[in-house]
Amino acid sequence: MAPSLPDSFDVIVVGAGPGGSTTAAYLGRLGRSVLLLDKAKFPRDKTCGDALSGKSMNVVRELGLVAEVEKLPHGIIKGATFSSPNGKIISIPFPSTDPNRPGGTGYCLRRQHPDYLFFTAAKNTANVTILEQFQIQDVLMEDGKAVGVKGIDLTDSKRAERTFSSKVVVGADGVNSIVARAVLGEKAQLDPSHSCDAVRVYYEGITGMTNDIEIHFIKSIMPGYFWIFPLENGRANVGLGLVSKDLQAKMKKDKTNLVQMLNHIMKEEPLFKERFANAKPMGLVTGWRLPFGSYRRQLSGNGWVLVGDAASLVDPFSGEGVGNATTSGRLAAQFIDEAIERNDVSALALGPYEVAVWEELGKELSTSYKMQQLGRHEWLLNLVIGKAARKPAVRDLISASLASDEAKKKFESPLTYLWLLLT
Ligand SMILES: Cc1cc2nc3c(=O)[nH]c(=O)nc-3n(C[C@H](O)[C@H](O)[C@H](O)COP(=O)(O)OP(=O)(O)OC[C@H]3O[C@@H](n4cnc5c(N)ncnc54)[C@H](O)[C@@H]3O)c2cc1C
């Protein structure tokens, strides 16, 4: 560890993933001194589906990184293919009017690349100090207020312990956040009804790939879904996820697990066995957990703020978390800056951050939770996807819902289903 590092900063950001790096970059721009630390050495990998949502791209745009993203190895995404449990397939283009996806174009990038971009953007920002391979063990508290962190230098064979102090500590340390556990105690535990377990593996040589992300609702893994997301040079990110509670029940009932389910789909399922016949895995299957924003965790308190997965903000329908991590990071920076300016970093002073997060993301998260609940019903997926396969008007509605929360909300209305039945 660089011995010359100061002991004290305005803000310490724990975790330099998209959430932490965004928080640090915005705070640095606002002139606050920031220590951004991570236990990993960058570039580092992160288990993910690798789809960079329109919302992630907004922050990429604001940080001036679009051209950099386009230089990285990536898959170009023009729409989404869905299949229903009874085997109907539809391809829905992204609407060209989507403000988050100019030209109706999205990206899939292996996470080590965009994460390194966010990390480098933070590193190159004035006032941001980077500390890699430093693992936080605890948050330092004084009279119920977070005042710093304690951790170990992973490069030191003696595992030397060091403390840093700050006005505000930001927990951006992912789903198993040490910061969240330190400030929230038992309330930081994940609810298996509001979290998901997922695995992914990289493949090359899958046939029938297009510029669509593919989401398949397969009978044998309901109520979960299987995905194939296109990457650069014909490669793909292939994975499968289930709400943790459903997975636990399935493992007990069917004596199976996520890796076995994944292998079964690729080898046995009629829609996929031909497509994977000559495909080759590139590396091992890895798994991780997604904390859904359908459970509202406390996001700020005396001297602390949580962002991204540490704040449990993943979309409960799509599984997207990068956009909500960067959005919460941007908001956190704004409200932390204002609190420091007023010389008051109490829970009351940082509370508006939480209000702003739910204002910006709350509606969308609750619509997505309802969609996730509806998606549990095979007959409904068969109805919607089956009708969409035949009727352009239904395809248009799904296409609009990929771009707008208002359109997505239509799927909450019984009238929509009546219309589908009668169409
Ligand atoms: C299988 C799977 C598929 C997914 N697919 C998508 C997708 O296609 N699109 C999408 O948008 N999202 C997807 N997600 C969700 C997405 O990966 C997360 O929401 C996103 O990574 C959250 O970013 P973050 O910065 O909050 O946390 P992370 O990216 O997890 O970063 C946390 C950082 O904290 C560091 N850290 C952890 N503990 C400590 C510690 N004690 N001390 C110091 N540092 C620490 C870690 O090293 C890490 O760098 C997927 C997730 C999974 C598991």
The ligand as a MOL file (V3000), in Angstrom:
LIG
                    3D

  0  0  0     0  0            999 V3000
M  V30 BEGIN CTAB
M  V30 COUNTS 53 58 0 0 0
M  V30 BEGIN ATOM
M  V30 1 C -25.5980 -13.6860 -13.1750 0
M  V30 2 C -25.8950 -12.2100 -13.1460 0
M  V30 3 C -26.3470 -11.5870 -14.2980 0
M  V30 4 C -26.5700 -10.2000 -14.3000 0
M  V30 5 N -26.8940 -9.5870 -15.4850 0
M  V30 6 C -26.9710 -8.2370 -15.5450 0
M  V30 7 C -27.1190 -7.5810 -16.8060 0
M  V30 8 O -27.1530 -8.2020 -17.8800 0
M  V30 9 N -27.2090 -6.2300 -16.8070 0
M  V30 10 C -27.1330 -5.4930 -15.6490 0
M  V30 11 O -27.2440 -4.2540 -15.7110 0
M  V30 12 N -26.9480 -6.0980 -14.4490 0
M  V30 13 C -26.8500 -7.4390 -14.3640 0
M  V30 14 N -26.6080 -8.0600 -13.1590 0
M  V30 15 C -26.5280 -7.2250 -11.9210 0
M  V30 16 C -25.2040 -6.4650 -11.8480 0
M  V30 17 O -24.1310 -7.3590 -12.0020 0
M  V30 18 C -25.0830 -5.7260 -10.4980 0
M  V30 19 O -26.3040 -5.1130 -10.1900 0
M  V30 20 C -23.9730 -4.6750 -10.5550 0
M  V30 21 O -22.7160 -5.2950 -10.6660 0
M  V30 22 C -23.9920 -3.7890 -9.3080 0
M  V30 23 O -22.8830 -2.9190 -9.3170 0
M  V30 24 P -22.2280 -2.4360 -7.9430 0
M  V30 25 O -21.1790 -1.4400 -8.3090 0
M  V30 26 O -23.2760 -2.0580 -6.9890 0
M  V30 27 O -21.5630 -3.7480 -7.3120 0
M  V30 28 P -20.4210 -4.7080 -7.8810 0
M  V30 29 O -20.3210 -4.6180 -9.3440 0
M  V30 30 O -20.6780 -6.0380 -7.2570 0
M  V30 31 O -19.0800 -4.0970 -7.2900 0
M  V30 32 C -18.7980 -4.1970 -5.9090 0
M  V30 33 C -17.3050 -4.0050 -5.7010 0
M  V30 34 O -17.0490 -4.0250 -4.2840 0
M  V30 35 C -15.8380 -4.7200 -4.0430 0
M  V30 36 N -15.8890 -5.2290 -2.6580 0
M  V30 37 C -16.7380 -6.1450 -2.1620 0
M  V30 38 N -16.4870 -6.3550 -0.8540 0
M  V30 39 C -15.4420 -5.5370 -0.5290 0
M  V30 40 C -14.7160 -5.3110 0.6700 0
M  V30 41 N -15.0030 -5.9720 1.8030 0
M  V30 42 N -13.6990 -4.4170 0.6610 0
M  V30 43 C -13.4030 -3.7440 -0.4920 0
M  V30 44 N -14.0380 -3.9350 -1.6510 0
M  V30 45 C -15.0610 -4.8160 -1.6740 0
M  V30 46 C -15.8370 -5.8260 -5.0960 0
M  V30 47 O -14.5170 -6.2880 -5.3430 0
M  V30 48 C -16.4640 -5.1230 -6.3030 0
M  V30 49 O -15.4970 -4.5800 -7.1600 0
M  V30 50 C -26.3800 -9.4330 -13.1050 0
M  V30 51 C -25.9410 -10.0770 -11.9390 0
M  V30 52 C -25.6990 -11.4420 -11.9560 0
M  V30 53 C -25.2040 -12.1030 -10.6940 0
M  V30 END ATOM
M  V30 BEGIN BOND
M  V30 1 1 1 2
M  V30 2 1 2 3
M  V30 3 2 2 52
M  V30 4 2 3 4
M  V30 5 1 4 5
M  V30 6 1 4 50
M  V30 7 2 5 6
M  V30 8 1 6 7
M  V30 9 1 6 13
M  V30 10 2 7 8
M  V30 11 1 7 9
M  V30 12 1 9 10
M  V30 13 2 10 11
M  V30 14 1 10 12
M  V30 15 2 12 13
M  V30 16 1 13 14
M  V30 17 1 14 15
M  V30 18 1 14 50
M  V30 19 1 15 16
M  V30 20 1 16 17
M  V30 21 1 16 18
M  V30 22 1 18 19
M  V30 23 1 18 20
M  V30 24 1 20 21
M  V30 25 1 20 22
M  V30 26 1 22 23
M  V30 27 1 23 24
M  V30 28 2 24 25
M  V30 29 1 24 26
M  V30 30 1 24 27
M  V30 31 1 27 28
M  V30 32 2 28 29
M  V30 33 1 28 30
M  V30 34 1 28 31
M  V30 35 1 31 32
M  V30 36 1 32 33
M  V30 37 1 33 34
M  V30 38 1 33 48
M  V30 39 1 34 35
M  V30 40 1 35 36
M  V30 41 1 35 46
M  V30 42 1 36 37
M  V30 43 1 36 45
M  V30 44 2 37 38
M  V30 45 1 38 39
M  V30 46 1 39 40
M  V30 47 2 39 45
M  V30 48 1 40 41
M  V30 49 2 40 42
M  V30 50 1 42 43
M  V30 51 2 43 44
M  V30 52 1 44 45
M  V30 53 1 46 47
M  V30 54 1 46 48
M  V30 55 1 48 49
M  V30 56 2 50 51
M  V30 57 1 51 52
M  V30 58 1 52 53
M  V30 END BOND
M  V30 END CTAB
M  END
